[in-house]
Amino acid sequence: LAIEPDGSIAYKEYEDMIATKCTCR
């Protein structure tokens, strides 16, 4: 996973795998 500058997690590559997770921390 890639941590965005704003603190959000970018799961672009894992979107199909962990589509159940969101970047709503």
N, C-alpha and C positions, 0 to 999 in steps of 0.2 A: 504493500500500500504506500501511497505517496502523501506526505503531509503538506497541505497547502499553506501558504504564508498566513492566511487568515485563521489557520488552526483546523480547517476542515480536512477530512480524509478523502482523497480522490481514488475511487475504485473503478476507474474507467475500464481497465483491463479485466477487473473481476466483477464487472457489472452483471454478467450472466451467471456468475458463480454465487456471489453473495448479494443478490438483488433485494434481499430482505433487510439489508442494513442501509441506514441513511446517514447523511452528514449533519445530523441535527444534534450536535453535542451541546 
